[in-house]
Amino acid sequence: MNYGMILHMLGWICYFEAVFMMLPVLVALIYRESAGYAYLGVMALCAVIGFLATRRKVRNRKIYGRDGLVIVALGWIVLSIFGALPFVISGDIPSFVDALFETISGFTTTGSSILSNVEALSHANLFWRSFTHWIGGMGVLVFILAILPMTGGAGMHIMRAESPGPSVSKLVPKIRTTAMILYGIYLFMTVVQIFLMLLAGTPLFDAITLSFGSAGTGGFAVKNDGLASYTNLQQAIVTVAMILFGINFNVYYLLFRKKWKQAFTCTEMLVYLGIIAASVLAITVSVRPMFPSLYQAFHHTAFQVGSIITTTGYSTVDFNAWPPMARTILVLIMFVGACAGSTGGGIKVSRLVILLKGVYKEILMACHPRSVKKVQMDGHALSHEVVRSVNSFVVIYAVIFVVSLLVITLDGKDLVTNFTAVAATINNIGPGLNVVGPTGNFGSFSALSKLVLMFDMLAGRLELLPMLVLFVPSTWRK
């Protein structure tokens, strides 16, 4: 364990958080809000801690596998703790546990909230909530890798620990260049959405914050009714944006390199779009009597399906009031999630495809015991390590889900509320059903339940292992 390098990286995380907070300070200046002083104070604190943590030269700059996991896990915890302080200091969210819940929900792009009146927050705090989605969408450590040069394969260990999906590959030989390409694509798509939202007549503040939420597939809205009061065109832009940000960013890189065949024949993307199309069709038929026209039923269904499967969590209607079939499909696609290598959460489409292919292989081998079969994806045989990691992920996921569900039942809420609360947080979605539905919030849970759900949000965003290694004693041995 390279403690010096871990402390060094945590120092840089504090530095970057101080820089990130310059934007809400600017927003506070524009709207003449006192909340800006809270951000200035936390900026100074982060800068001092960052200076103290990075001033000492680190002799051994190598980062090993477990170091990368620890840096990512502790980095997101540190980021969230300092990110929560402005909410508390400004008085908008007086309880530190509630402020931490809101901030972790923001950085992990979950979108679950403890707030009953979002519009009561200052513009600076509203902006910070949405901006945490954008920061967490691609990953703050990936951003740091794009800025700081890393040696000895250190960057790959960090990127592998932070990036969503069963495997991480470099787009180009250098990790720093890969990180820059990913953030370049991410920034370009975000700017395009902001521009389209402005063309559709969206106020500038709303266009920026909603685009941050769509890009990071987060879901914090700036109005109490979510996106219900926006026009159909504005909602449609967000629908398309959410679905696009749920696609593996490698596909966009292939398109940029004009490798059309590889991009458009990506198995995971085709399955992802197929699930969306099938879900939209089935739910539209189910909810048609609830809307004045077939178009309205299709429009709101497409929005909610895109929002749930990409784990964004925006809402235009109260889908908690939809028929059982429609709600069941929405709950099922909560677990499916978006593509690996996107900003979305969930189990990921690629993992489900690999699991199903693995089951099919076992059936074939039962029929033909002497045959040799390999699980393949896009024409390439997957290594045993990838298949094993997918199987392990699902087992660990199930254990965390069950334990979390058992703990929060102590609050005495109904099964649907508890089940979908855990599903919404571990899959980084945001709203669930019943008490935690699109018109409700997580504020009524106890402090213990909120801590469990915070852990679920972090574990879900970081693909489980980085959070779990913190509890393994051998992790901390030199």
C-alpha positions in Angstrom: 0.0 0.0 0.0 1.5 3.3 -1.1 0.1 5.7 1.5 2.2 8.6 0.2 0.6 8.4 -3.2 -2.9 7.9 -1.8 -2.6 11.1 0.3 -1.1 12.9 -2.7 -4.0 12.0 -4.9 -6.6 12.9 -2.2 -4.8 16.3 -2.0 -5.3 16.9 -5.7 -9.0 15.9 -5.4 -9.3 18.7 -2.8 -7.6 21.1 -5.1 -9.9 20.3 -8.0 -13.0 20.6 -5.8 -11.9 24.1 -4.8 -11.7 24.9 -8.5 -15.1 23.4 -9.2 -16.7 25.6 -6.5 -15.7 28.7 -8.3 -18.7 28.2 -10.6 -21.4 28.3 -7.8 -19.6 31.4 -6.4 -20.0 33.0 -9.8 -23.7 32.0 -9.9 -24.1 33.5 -6.4 -22.5 36.8 -7.6 -24.9 36.9 -10.6 -28.0 36.4 -8.4 -26.6 38.4 -5.5 -26.9 35.5 -3.0 -25.1 35.1 0.3 -24.6 31.4 -0.3 -21.5 32.4 -2.3 -19.7 33.0 1.0 -20.2 29.4 2.0 -18.6 28.2 -1.2 -15.7 30.7 -0.7 -15.1 29.3 2.8 -15.1 25.7 1.7 -12.9 26.6 -1.3 -10.3 28.0 1.1 -10.5 24.9 3.3 -10.1 22.5 0.3 -7.2 24.6 -1.0 -5.3 24.5 2.3 -5.9 20.7 2.7 -4.8 20.1 -0.9 -1.6 22.2 -0.3 -0.7 20.3 2.8 -1.4 16.9 1.2 0.6 17.6 -2.0 3.5 19.7 -0.7 5.6 16.7 0.3 7.4 14.9 -2.5 6.4 11.3 -3.0 9.4 9.1 -3.7 7.4 6.1 -4.9 4.9 7.3 -7.4 3.6 3.8 -8.4 0.0 3.0 -7.9 -0.9 -0.6 -7.7 -4.3 -2.3 -8.1 -5.5 -2.0 -4.5 -4.1 1.6 -4.3 -6.3 2.6 -7.2 -9.3 1.1 -5.6 -8.6 2.9 -2.3 -7.9 6.2 -4.0 -11.1 6.1 -5.9 -13.3 5.1 -2.9 -11.7 7.6 -0.5 -11.6 10.2 -3.2 -15.4 10.1 -3.7 -16.0 10.1 0.1 -13.7 13.1 0.6 -15.3 14.9 -2.4 -18.8 14.3 -1.0 -17.9 15.4 2.5 -16.5 18.8 1.4 -19.2 19.1 -1.3 -21.9 18.9 1.4 -20.5 21.7 3.6 -21.9 24.6 1.5 -25.4 23.3 1.9 -25.0 23.2 5.7 -23.2 26.5 6.1 -25.7 28.4 3.8 -28.5 27.0 5.9 -30.4 25.5 2.9 -29.9 21.9 4.3 -29.1 22.3 8.0 -28.6 18.6 8.8 -25.2 17.3 7.8 -26.5 13.8 7.2 -29.2 15.2 4.8 -26.6 17.4 3.1 -24.2 14.5 2.7 -27.0 12.3 1.3 -27.9 15.1 -1.2 -24.2 15.5 -2.2 -23.4 11.8 -2.6 -26.6 11.5 -4.6 -25.3 14.3 -6.8 -21.7 13.1 -7.3 -22.8 9.5 -7.9 -25.4 10.8 -10.4 -28.2 9.1 -8.5 -30.6 12.0 -8.1 -32.4 10.7 -5.0 -33.3 13.7 -2.8 -34.3 14.5 0.8 -35.8 17.8 -0.3 -39.5 18.4 -0.4 -39.2 22.0 -1.8 -36.3 22.2 -4.3 -37.2 25.7 -5.4 -36.5 27.0 -1.9 -32.8 26.5 -2.5 -30.6 29.4 -3.7 -29.5 29.4 -7.3 -25.9 28.7 -6.2 -27.0 25.6 -4.4 -29.3 24.5 -7.2 -26.4 24.9 -9.6 -24.0 23.0 -7.4 -26.5 20.1 -7.1 -26.7 19.8 -10.9 -22.9 20.4 -11.4 -22.1 17.5 -9.1 -23.9 15.3 -11.6 -21.7 16.5 -14.4 -18.5 16.1 -12.4 -19.5 12.6 -11.2 -20.8 11.5 -14.6 -17.5 10.8 -16.2 -15.6 10.7 -12.9 -13.5 13.2 -11.1 -10.5 10.9 -11.2 -10.8 10.6 -15.0 -10.8 14.4 -15.1 -7.6 14.5 -13.0 -6.0 11.9 -15.3 -6.7 14.1 -18.2 -4.8 17.0 -16.5 -2.0 15.4 -14.5 0.7 13.1 -16.1 0.8 9.7 -14.4 3.6 7.1 -14.8 4.1 3.4 -14.4 0.6 2.3 -15.4 -0.9 4.2 -12.4 -3.6 5.9 -14.5 -5.0 2.5 -15.7 -5.5 1.3 -12.1 -7.4 4.4 -11.3 -9.5 4.5 -14.5 -10.3 0.8 -14.1 -11.5 1.4 -10.5 -13.7 4.4 -11.4 -15.1 3.6 -14.9 -18.4 1.8 -15.1 -18.6 -1.6 -16.8 -17.1 -5.1 -16.7 -13.9 -4.1 -18.4 -12.0 -0.9 -19.3 -9.9 -0.5 -22.4 -7.7 2.3 -23.6 -8.9 4.1 -26.7 -5.3 5.1 -27.4 -2.0 3.9 -26.0 -1.7 6.7 -23.4 -4.1 6.8 -20.5 -3.9 10.6 -20.3 -4.9 10.9 -23.9 -7.8 8.4 -23.4 -9.1 10.5 -20.5 -8.8 13.7 -22.6 -10.7 12.1 -25.4 -13.5 10.9 -23.1 -13.9 14.3 -21.5 -13.7 16.0 -24.9 -16.6 13.9 -26.1 -18.5 14.5 -22.8 -18.0 18.3 -22.9 -19.0 18.5 -26.6 -22.2 16.6 -26.1 -23.1 18.7 -23.1 -22.6 22.0 -24.9 -24.7 20.7 -27.8 -27.6 19.9 -25.5 -27.3 23.3 -23.8 -27.4 25.0 -27.2 -30.5 22.9 -28.3 -32.3 23.6 -25.0 -31.7 27.4 -25.5 -33.0 27.2 -29.1 -36.1 25.5 -27.7 -36.7 28.5 -25.4 -35.4 27.1 -22.2 -34.1 29.8 -19.7 -30.3 29.8 -19.6 -30.0 28.6 -15.9 -32.5 25.7 -16.6 -30.8 24.8 -19.8 -27.4 24.5 -18.1 -28.6 22.6 -15.0 -30.9 20.2 -17.0 -28.0 19.5 -19.4 -25.7 18.7 -16.5 -28.3 16.3 -15.2 -28.8 14.7 -18.6 -25.1 14.4 -19.3 -24.3 12.9 -16.0 -27.5 10.8 -16.1 -28.2 12.3 -12.6 -31.7 13.7 -12.4 -31.7 16.7 -10.0 -34.3 19.1 -11.3 -34.6 22.8 -10.4 -38.4 22.8 -10.1 -40.6 21.0 -7.7 -42.6 19.3 -10.5 -39.5 17.9 -12.2 -39.7 18.5 -15.9 -43.5 18.5 -16.1 -43.8 22.2 -16.7 -41.4 22.3 -19.7 -42.6 22.1 -23.3 -42.9 18.9 -25.2 -40.0 19.9 -27.4 -37.8 20.6 -24.4 -38.7 17.3 -22.9 -38.0 15.5 -26.2 -34.5 17.0 -26.3 -33.8 15.8 -22.8 -35.2 12.3 -23.8 -32.8 12.0 -26.7 -29.9 13.4 -24.7 -30.4 10.9 -21.8 -30.5 7.9 -24.2 -27.4 9.1 -26.1 -25.4 9.6 -22.8 -26.4 6.0 -21.9 -24.4 4.6 -24.8 -20.8 3.5 -24.4 -18.6 6.4 -25.2 -16.3 4.1 -27.2 -19.0 4.1 -29.8 -18.7 7.9 -30.2 -14.9 7.5 -30.5 -15.4 4.9 -33.2 -17.7 7.3 -35.0 -15.2 10.1 -34.7 -12.6 7.8 -36.2 -15.1 7.0 -39.0 -15.2 3.3 -38.1 -18.9 3.1 -38.9 -19.3 -0.7 -39.0 -17.7 -1.2 -35.6 -19.8 1.6 -34.1 -23.2 0.5 -35.5 -22.7 -3.2 -34.9 -21.9 -2.9 -31.2 -23.9 -5.7 -29.6 -24.4 -3.9 -26.3 -25.7 -0.7 -28.0 -28.1 -2.7 -30.2 -29.5 -4.6 -27.2 -29.7 -1.4 -25.2 -31.7 0.3 -27.9 -33.8 -2.8 -28.4 -34.8 -2.9 -24.7 -35.8 0.8 -24.9 -37.9 0.2 -28.0 -39.7 -2.8 -26.5 -40.3 -1.1 -23.2 -41.7 2.1 -24.8 -44.0 0.0 -27.0 -45.3 -2.1 -24.1 -45.8 0.8 -21.7 -47.4 3.1 -24.3 -50.1 0.4 -24.9 -50.5 0.0 -21.1 -50.9 3.8 -20.3 -52.7 4.9 -23.4 -56.1 5.3 -21.6 -54.5 7.7 -19.1 -53.5 10.3 -21.8 -55.7 12.4 -24.2 -53.8 11.1 -27.3 -51.5 8.3 -28.5 -48.8 10.9 -29.0 -48.9 12.1 -25.4 -48.8 8.5 -24.2 -45.8 7.7 -26.4 -44.0 11.0 -25.5 -44.2 10.6 -21.8 -43.5 6.9 -22.0 -40.4 7.4 -24.1 -39.2 10.1 -21.6 -39.7 7.9 -18.5 -38.2 4.8 -20.1 -35.1 6.8 -21.3 -34.9 8.4 -17.8 -35.1 5.1 -15.9 -32.9 2.8 -18.1 -30.2 5.4 -18.3 -30.6 5.9 -14.5 -31.2 9.6 -14.9 -34.4 9.9 -12.9 -36.0 12.9 -14.4 -39.8 12.7 -14.6 -42.6 14.5 -16.5 -45.5 12.6 -14.9 -46.2 10.7 -11.8 -45.4 7.2 -13.1 -46.2 5.9 -9.6 -49.9 6.2 -10.7 -49.4 4.1 -13.9 -50.9 0.6 -14.2 -49.0 -2.4 -12.6 -47.6 -3.6 -15.9 -46.0 -0.2 -16.7 -44.5 0.1 -13.3 -43.2 -3.4 -13.3 -41.4 -2.8 -16.6 -39.9 0.4 -15.2 -38.6 -1.5 -12.1 -37.1 -4.2 -14.3 -35.2 -1.7 -16.4 -33.9 0.0 -13.3 -31.7 -3.1 -12.8 -30.7 -3.3 -16.5 -29.2 0.2 -16.6 -27.3 1.8 -19.4 -24.2 0.6 -21.4 -20.8 0.1 -19.9 -18.5 3.0 -20.5 -21.4 5.5 -20.3 -22.4 7.9 -17.5 -25.3 5.6 -16.6 -25.7 3.2 -13.7 -27.4 -0.1 -13.1 -26.0 -3.6 -13.7 -25.2 -2.6 -17.3 -26.4 -4.1 -20.5 -23.1 -5.7 -21.3 -23.1 -7.7 -18.0 -26.6 -9.0 -18.7 -25.6 -10.0 -22.2 -22.5 -11.8 -20.9 -24.6 -13.6 -18.3 -27.2 -14.8 -20.8 -24.5 -15.9 -23.2 -22.9 -17.8 -20.3 -26.2 -19.5 -19.5 -26.7 -20.5 -23.2 -23.1 -21.9 -23.2 -23.9 -24.1 -20.2 -27.1 -25.4 -21.8 -25.1 -26.3 -25.0 -22.4 -28.0 -23.0 -25.0 -30.0 -21.1 -26.3 -31.3 -24.5 -22.8 -31.7 -25.9 -20.4 -32.4 -23.0 -17.3 -32.8 -25.1 -17.7 -29.5 -27.0 -15.6 -26.5 -26.3 -17.6 -23.3 -26.1 -16.5 -19.7 -25.5 -18.6 -16.7 -24.5 -18.2 -14.2 -27.3 -19.1 -10.5 -27.7 -18.8 -8.6 -31.0 -17.0 -11.6 -32.6 -14.3 -11.7 -29.9 -14.0 -14.5 -27.3 -14.2 -13.1 -23.8 -11.5 -14.2 -21.3 -12.3 -16.3 -18.3 -11.4 -13.3 -16.0 -14.1 -11.1 -17.6 -16.8 -13.8 -17.3 -15.7 -14.5 -13.7 -15.8 -10.8 -12.8 -19.3 -10.5 -14.1 -20.5 -13.5 -12.1 -18.8 -12.2 -9.0 -20.3 -8.7 -9.5 -23.9 -10.1 -9.7 -23.3 -12.2 -6.5 -21.9 -9.2 -4.6 -24.6 -6.9 -5.9 -27.3 -9.3 -4.7 -25.7 -9.6 -1.2 -25.5 -5.8 -0.8 -29.0 -5.4 -2.1 -30.5 -7.9 0.4 -28.5 -6.6 3.4 -29.5 -3.0 2.6 -33.1 -4.0 2.2 -33.1 -5.8 5.6 -31.6 -2.8 7.4 -33.9 -0.1 6.0 -37.0 -2.2 6.8 -36.3 -1.2 10.5 -38.0 2.1 9.6 -41.3 0.3 9.1 -42.1 1.4 5.6 -43.9 -0.8 3.1 -42.1 -3.4 0.9 -42.5 -1.5 -2.4 -41.0 1.6 -0.9 -38.1 -0.2 0.7 -37.3 -2.4 -2.4 -37.4 0.4 -4.9 -35.5 2.7 -2.5 -32.6 0.3 -2.5 -33.0 -0.3 -6.3 -33.0 3.4 -7.0 -29.9 4.1 -4.9 -27.7 1.1 -5.8 -28.5 1.5 -9.5 -28.0 5.3 -9.2 -31.5 6.1 -10.6 -33.1 8.5 -8.1 -36.9 8.0 -7.7 -38.5 4.7 -6.8 -42.2 4.0 -6.1 -44.7 4.8 -3.3 -43.0 7.1 -0.6 -39.9 7.5 -2.8 -41.8 8.0 -6.0 -41.3 10.9 -8.5 -43.5 13.1 -6.3 -41.9 12.0 -3.0 -38.4 12.0 -1.5 -36.1 10.1 0.9 -36.4 12.7 3.7 -38.5 10.5 6.0 -35.9 7.7 6.3 -33.9 7.5 9.5 -30.3 8.5 9.7 -29.2 4.9 9.7 -31.2 4.1 6.6 -29.8 7.2 4.9 -26.3 6.1 5.7 -27.0 2.6 4.2 -28.5 4.2 1.1 -25.5 6.5 0.8 -23.2 3.5 0.8 -25.4 1.9 -1.9 -25.1 5.0 -4.0 -21.3 5.0 -3.8 -21.0 1.3 -4.2 -23.3 1.3 -7.3 -21.4 4.2 -9.0 -18.0 2.7 -8.3 -18.9 -0.9 -9.3 -19.0 -2.3 -5.7 -15.4 -3.4 -5.2 -13.7 0.0 -4.4 -16.1 0.5 -1.5 -15.8 -3.1 -0.3 -12.0 -3.2 -0.2 -12.0 -0.4 2.4 -13.4 -3.0 4.9 -10.8 -5.7 4.1 -7.9 -5.5 6.8 -5.3 -6.8 4.4 -5.9 -3.8 2.1 -4.2 -1.5 4.6 -1.0 -3.5 5.0 2.1 -2.2 3.4 
